[in-house]
Amino acid sequence: ACATVVACLGVCPAEVVRIRMVSRPEAYGGGSDLGGALAALRAEAEAAGAPLRSLLYSGFRPLVLRQVIFGMIKFFTFDFVVGAVLEVAPQLGDSTELLLSLGAGLVAGVASSLISQPADTILSRMNRGAAAAATASSASTAAAAATA
């Protein structure tokens, strides 16, 4: 869990940029220009009056929660499946260890993905919502400046 938290420090900014590039490609570098997306994020942070760092780490808590849940379920399910198979058929232990690990990993990956999906959806909606709110705020600021 501690390693996951440290990894999320690096993943969170990339996740924020990715979600915004996918959800609103026209505003964030056309969906493929990373430099354009970062420039749009800087402008969004300036319009909101917040440092870029706070924008890049706005989804940190849900990301950590999702990753910790994903990891815990994955390891628990993997160990459970391996233990259950070896309990039913102990002769499979040494000769098919790789196949058993692959099968248990497949089951664990599917189970952890299904369980962590709601947290992923919440994270995506939070990042998309923050982008839309900042865009609306900058549009209203520009409209007020135009009428003044």
Secondary structure, DSSP 8 states (H G I E B T S, - for coil): -HHHHHHHHHHHHHHHHHHHHHH-TTTTGGGT-HHHHHHHHHHHHHHHTS-HHHHHTTTHHHHHHHHHHHHHHHHHHHHHHHHHHHHH-GGGTTTTHHHHHHHHHHHHHHHHHHHHHHHHHHHHHHHHHHHHHHHHHHHHHHHHHHH-
